[in-house]
Amino acid sequence: GVYIITLAVLNGLLLVLGLFDLHPSNGLIFVVAAYSLICLFAIKYFWNRDLKEELNRRLHL
């Protein structure tokens, strides 16, 4: 599971690098960092559905 997630993130980073096709710069670093954070939040959101259900229960209470 962890290996699949890592491969997916690496593939996404390669796609971002390919889209920009630029030499390493501050802007590119920020874009990659932002993309990585988005991936992490997406993984936490979609893979922790039990936590999501608990949050929904607490909000409805």
VOVEXRO-670393 format. One line per field, with one value per residue (C-alpha): residue number from 1; x, y, z. Coordinates in nm, 2 decimals. Example, Ala and Ser with C-alpha at 12.3 -4.5 7.8 and 13.67 -1.06 7.14 Angstrom:
n	c(1_2)
east	c(1.23_1.37)
north	c(-0.45_-0.11)
up	c(0.78_0.71)
//
This chain:
n	c(1_2_3_4_5_6_7_8_9_10_11_12_13_14_15_16_17_18_19_20_21_22_23_24_25_26_27_28_29_30_31_32_33_34_35_36_37_38_39_40_41_42_43_44_45_46_47_48_49_50_51_52_53_54_55_56_57_58_59_60_61)
east	c(0.00_0.27_0.48_0.18_0.12_0.48_0.49_0.17_0.32_0.65_0.46_0.27_0.59_0.74_0.42_0.45_0.82_0.73_0.46_0.68_0.99_1.20_1.54_1.51_1.39_1.22_0.88_0.91_1.01_0.70_0.48_0.63_0.60_0.23_0.16_0.31_0.11_-0.21_-0.13_-0.07_-0.40_-0.58_-0.43_-0.53_-0.88_-0.96_-0.77_-0.90_-1.28_-1.33_-1.19_-1.42_-1.72_-1.62_-1.60_-1.94_-2.09_-1.94_-2.06_-2.42_-2.42)
north	c(0.00_0.25_0.15_0.22_0.56_0.65_0.55_0.75_1.06_1.01_0.98_1.29_1.48_1.36_1.48_1.83_1.85_1.74_2.00_2.29_2.15_2.42_2.42_2.40_2.74_2.88_2.88_2.52_2.42_2.59_2.42_2.08_2.14_2.25_1.94_1.72_1.87_1.83_1.47_1.41_1.58_1.38_1.05_1.13_1.24_0.94_0.67_0.77_0.74_0.61_0.94_1.12_0.92_1.01_1.38_1.36_1.20_1.47_1.75_1.61_1.58)
up	c(0.00_0.10_-0.21_-0.44_-0.28_-0.32_-0.68_-0.75_-0.58_-0.77_-1.10_-1.02_-0.95_-1.28_-1.46_-1.29_-1.39_-1.74_-1.77_-1.66_-1.83_-1.65_-1.48_-1.10_-0.97_-0.66_-0.84_-0.95_-0.59_-0.45_-0.71_-0.63_-0.25_-0.29_-0.51_-0.25_0.03_-0.18_-0.23_0.14_0.23_-0.04_0.09_0.45_0.34_0.12_0.32_0.66_0.60_0.96_1.09_0.84_0.98_1.34_1.24_1.08_1.39_1.62_1.39_1.39_1.77)
//
